[in-house]
Amino acid sequence: MIVEVAVAAAFAVVAGVNDGGALLATGHKLPTVRPALGLAALVAANALVPLLTHEVAGTFVRRLAGPADPGTTTVAVIAALAVVLTLTHHGRPTSLTLAVVGALAGAALGRGTPVDPGALALVLAVGLAAPFAGALAAPAVSRLLTLVTTGRGLRHWHWAGFGLQCLAYAANDGQKMLAVFTLALGVQGAPPAVTLPAAVLFGAGALYGMPRAGRTLAREIIASRPLHNVAAELGSGVTVVGCAAAGMPVSMTQSVAGGLIGTGLAGGGGRVRWHAAVRIALAWLLTLPASAAVAGAATFALTAAAP
């Protein structure tokens, strides 16, 4: 159990490195929410929201890899971490959710455990649709904001958008941390003794990863104005909350990136830095098959070597 818990702790830190900076990035041109305050809000949401709803964590545990065992899950998590850390090291924040989904499926296949193809296909379809949903929602929100607020009032909407983003992440994407911890510890539900340490570890990782992961979304993907950033927060938040209500895990990072690109396209497309957007999209496309291949090969080798 010690190894499984250590891997779960490392997973929470990497989730913070990969996701935390990206979630804080959209507010850099409208610094209503200072980084320290924003980080505290993210940690609090990840500690408290799963106490109210943890349906997405249940999807990871129950529906993707059949009757998962701690050993298979540990191999899958390590494979997902290896892929995500490699991409993050090169400044390409990717979807840890896609990495976990792919690694769980790959590890199960490597061990010879049946995988529910219908559940896997549904999760992947919803996950891959999330950035497109964010891209559609954000321009609509942007147009609405131009009608109902001013530049000064945009600061209040930034608070609302960031708050919604924190809640959405904790209700959906962040629950992969809860799933990994509960499998490692052999517990059910969302006990505070699990959600609080996971949230603190996430915060530590976000503090470390904020400069690099945040820079990619905040500066590279689009020449944005404050209106674009707030619209991306609100649009992605609504999208991810809707997926959480259905118990479908999606990537908040993907939804935010899609929202930023959508607002850029609404203004004619000239603001989108397509070379950066393509590199991020390629990282997403690589994440799932790479995680599945690494986890599958490792699990097959360990199973074959077992007496």
C-alpha positions in Angstrom: 0.0 0.0 0.0 2.9 2.4 0.7 4.0 2.3 -3.0 0.4 2.9 -4.2 -0.1 5.8 -1.8 3.3 7.4 -2.8 2.3 7.1 -6.5 -1.1 8.7 -5.8 0.6 11.5 -4.0 2.9 12.1 -6.9 -0.1 12.0 -9.2 -1.7 14.8 -7.3 1.4 16.9 -7.5 1.7 16.4 -11.2 -2.0 17.3 -11.7 -1.1 20.6 -10.0 1.9 21.1 -12.2 0.0 20.4 -15.4 -3.4 21.9 -14.6 -3.0 24.5 -11.9 -0.9 27.0 -13.9 -3.2 26.6 -16.9 -6.3 27.3 -14.7 -4.7 30.5 -13.4 -3.4 31.6 -16.7 -6.5 33.2 -18.2 -6.7 35.9 -15.6 -3.2 37.3 -16.2 -4.4 40.3 -18.2 -7.1 41.2 -15.7 -5.4 40.5 -12.3 -8.5 40.7 -10.2 -7.7 37.3 -8.8 -4.1 37.4 -7.6 -2.1 34.1 -8.0 -2.0 33.4 -4.3 -5.7 33.9 -3.8 -6.5 32.0 -6.9 -4.3 29.1 -5.8 -6.0 29.1 -2.4 -9.4 29.0 -4.1 -8.4 26.0 -6.3 -7.1 24.1 -3.3 -10.3 24.8 -1.3 -12.5 23.7 -4.2 -10.6 20.4 -4.7 -10.8 19.7 -0.9 -14.5 20.5 -0.5 -16.5 19.9 -3.8 -15.8 16.1 -3.9 -17.5 15.9 -0.5 -20.7 17.0 -2.3 -20.3 15.1 -5.6 -17.8 12.5 -6.7 -19.6 11.0 -9.6 -16.7 11.5 -12.0 -14.3 9.8 -9.7 -16.7 6.8 -9.7 -16.5 6.8 -13.5 -12.8 6.4 -13.3 -13.0 3.6 -10.7 -16.0 1.7 -12.0 -16.5 2.1 -15.7 -13.2 2.3 -17.5 -11.0 -0.6 -16.4 -13.5 -3.1 -15.0 -12.6 -4.6 -11.6 -9.3 -2.6 -11.2 -6.7 -3.8 -8.7 -4.2 -1.6 -7.0 -1.2 -3.1 -8.9 -2.7 -2.5 -12.3 -3.9 1.0 -11.3 -0.4 1.9 -10.0 1.2 0.9 -13.3 -1.4 2.9 -15.2 -0.8 6.0 -13.1 3.0 5.8 -13.4 2.6 5.5 -17.2 0.3 8.5 -17.3 2.7 10.5 -15.2 5.6 9.6 -17.4 3.8 10.9 -20.5 2.4 14.0 -18.9 5.7 15.0 -17.3 7.6 14.6 -20.6 5.1 16.9 -22.4 5.0 19.4 -19.5 8.8 19.5 -19.4 8.6 20.8 -23.0 6.0 23.4 -22.0 3.1 21.6 -23.6 0.4 21.3 -21.0 -1.7 18.3 -22.0 -4.7 16.4 -20.6 -4.0 14.3 -17.6 -7.5 13.0 -17.9 -6.8 11.6 -21.4 -3.5 10.2 -20.0 -5.3 8.4 -17.2 -8.1 7.1 -19.4 -5.6 5.7 -21.9 -3.3 4.3 -19.3 -6.1 2.5 -17.4 -7.3 0.9 -20.7 -3.8 0.0 -21.8 -3.0 -1.5 -18.4 -6.2 -3.6 -18.3 -5.5 -4.9 -21.8 -1.9 -5.7 -20.9 -3.1 -7.7 -18.0 -5.8 -9.5 -20.0 -8.6 -7.8 -18.1 -11.7 -7.0 -20.2 -12.4 -3.3 -20.9 -15.9 -2.0 -21.5 -15.5 -0.6 -25.0 -18.8 1.3 -24.9 -17.9 3.1 -21.7 -14.4 3.9 -23.0 -15.8 5.2 -26.3 -18.3 7.4 -24.5 -15.7 8.9 -22.2 -13.3 9.5 -25.1 -16.0 11.1 -27.3 -17.1 13.5 -24.5 -13.5 14.3 -23.6 -12.5 15.0 -27.2 -15.7 17.1 -27.7 -14.9 19.3 -24.7 -12.5 21.8 -26.4 -15.0 22.2 -29.3 -17.8 22.8 -26.8 -15.6 25.4 -25.1 -14.8 27.0 -28.5 -18.5 27.3 -29.2 -19.6 28.5 -25.8 -16.9 31.2 -25.2 -17.7 33.4 -28.2 -21.4 33.4 -27.2 -20.4 34.4 -23.7 -18.1 37.1 -25.1 -20.9 38.6 -27.1 -23.2 38.6 -24.1 -20.6 40.3 -21.9 -20.2 43.1 -24.4 -23.9 43.8 -24.0 -24.2 43.6 -20.2 -20.9 45.0 -18.8 -18.2 47.6 -19.1 -14.4 47.3 -18.8 -14.7 48.1 -15.0 -17.5 45.6 -14.6 -15.5 42.9 -16.3 -13.5 42.5 -13.1 -16.6 41.2 -11.3 -17.3 38.7 -14.2 -13.7 37.6 -13.9 -14.4 36.7 -10.3 -17.5 34.8 -11.4 -15.7 33.0 -14.2 -12.8 32.0 -12.1 -15.0 30.8 -9.3 -17.0 28.7 -11.8 -13.8 27.4 -13.2 -12.6 26.2 -9.7 -15.9 24.5 -9.0 -16.0 22.9 -12.4 -12.5 21.6 -12.1 -13.1 20.2 -8.6 -16.3 18.5 -9.8 -14.8 16.9 -12.9 -11.2 17.0 -14.0 -9.8 17.2 -10.4 -11.6 14.0 -9.3 -9.1 11.8 -11.1 -6.9 12.5 -8.0 -9.6 11.3 -5.7 -10.1 8.1 -7.8 -6.4 7.3 -7.7 -6.2 7.8 -3.9 -9.3 5.8 -3.1 -8.0 2.9 -5.2 -4.6 3.1 -3.5 -6.1 3.2 0.0 -9.0 0.8 -0.7 -11.6 3.2 0.5 -14.9 4.3 -1.0 -16.6 7.7 -1.5 -14.7 11.0 -0.7 -13.5 11.0 2.9 -12.1 14.4 4.0 -8.9 12.6 5.1 -8.3 11.9 1.4 -9.6 15.0 -0.3 -7.7 17.5 1.8 -4.2 16.0 1.4 -4.9 15.5 -2.3 -5.9 19.2 -2.6 -2.8 20.4 -0.7 -0.5 18.3 -2.9 -2.3 19.7 -6.0 -1.6 23.2 -4.7 2.1 22.5 -4.2 2.3 21.2 -7.8 0.4 24.2 -9.1 2.8 26.6 -7.4 5.8 24.9 -9.0 4.2 24.6 -12.5 2.5 27.9 -12.7 5.1 29.8 -14.7 5.6 27.3 -17.5 2.1 25.8 -17.9 0.5 29.2 -17.4 2.6 30.9 -20.0 1.5 28.5 -22.8 -2.2 29.3 -22.4 -1.8 32.9 -21.3 0.6 34.1 -24.0 1.3 31.6 -26.7 -2.1 30.4 -27.9 -3.8 33.7 -28.5 -3.1 37.4 -28.5 -6.0 37.9 -26.1 -7.8 40.8 -24.5 -9.3 40.6 -21.0 -12.8 40.0 -22.5 -11.5 36.9 -24.3 -10.0 35.4 -21.1 -13.2 36.0 -19.0 -15.3 34.5 -21.7 -13.1 31.4 -21.9 -13.4 31.0 -18.2 -17.1 31.2 -18.2 -17.6 29.1 -21.3 -15.2 26.3 -20.2 -16.7 26.3 -16.7 -20.3 25.8 -18.0 -19.1 23.0 -20.4 -17.2 21.1 -17.7 -19.9 21.5 -15.1 -22.4 20.0 -17.6 -20.1 17.0 -18.2 -19.7 16.6 -14.5 -23.4 16.4 -14.1 -23.4 13.4 -16.5 -20.5 11.8 -14.7 -18.2 12.2 -17.7 -14.5 13.1 -17.1 -13.2 15.9 -19.3 -10.1 18.0 -19.4 -10.4 21.6 -18.0 -7.2 22.5 -19.8 -8.6 21.4 -23.1 -11.9 23.3 -22.5 -10.1 26.5 -21.6 -7.8 26.3 -24.6 -10.8 25.7 -26.8 -12.6 28.7 -25.3 -9.6 30.9 -26.0 -9.3 29.7 -29.6 -13.1 30.2 -30.1 -13.0 33.8 -28.9 -10.0 34.4 -31.2 -11.9 32.9 -34.2 -15.0 35.1 -33.4 -12.8 38.1 -33.9 -11.6 36.9 -37.3 -9.0 34.4 -36.4 -6.0 36.8 -36.6 -5.5 36.7 -32.8 -5.0 32.9 -32.7 -1.3 31.8 -32.9 -1.9 28.7 -34.9 1.6 27.2 -34.6 1.1 27.1 -30.8 -2.4 25.8 -31.1 -1.3 23.0 -33.4 1.5 22.0 -31.0 -1.0 21.8 -28.1 -3.4 19.7 -30.2 -0.6 17.4 -31.2 0.2 16.9 -27.5 -3.4 16.0 -26.8 -3.5 13.5 -29.7 -0.3 11.9 -28.6 -1.2 11.7 -24.9 -3.8 8.9 -24.9 -2.2 6.4 -27.3 1.3 6.9 -25.7 -0.1 6.4 -22.2 -2.0 3.3 -23.3 1.1 1.8 -25.0 3.4 2.5 -22.1 0.9 1.1 -19.5 0.0 -1.9 -21.7 3.6 -2.9 -22.3 4.6 -2.5 -18.7 1.6 -4.4 -17.4 2.1 -7.2 -19.9 5.8 -7.5 -19.0 5.1 -7.6 -15.3 2.3 -10.2 -15.7 4.5 -12.4 -17.9 7.4 -12.2 -15.4 5.2 -13.0 -12.4 5.6 -16.6 -11.1 
